[in-house]
Amino acid sequence: MTIQPPGRWSRVFVTAAGLCGAAGVALSAAAAHNGGGNLATAAQFLLLHAPALLVLGLVAGGQLMRSAGAVLLVGVLLFCGDLVMRHYAGDRLFPLAAPAGGALMILGWLAIAVSALTRSRAGR
């Protein structure tokens, strides 16, 4: 594992990790007090993906790894954003936002796996 100097994508992923972690804790508390199933699910996904985004921000990776992280981040935002909108606004973010976000999260995780398999010994 190579720690890289903070580049643009590193800062994006580490910032997103912090925000996902904070939002996950806040939504967990809101779900506990409001009995919100959608909020609890959104909180769980945010808290599960925050450490992954943190690692993506700290570990050197090639273009595929950065792209995978971006896809993962967009997926988390769409999925959780839709669940939070359903709870607080009573409406969806947009039609099929949650399924699209879920599909992007799956694609992001698969791209992370592929990037690990396609890395050269030099660690690109």
Salt bridges, closest charged atoms under 4 A:
ASP82 OD2 - ARG86 NH2 2.85
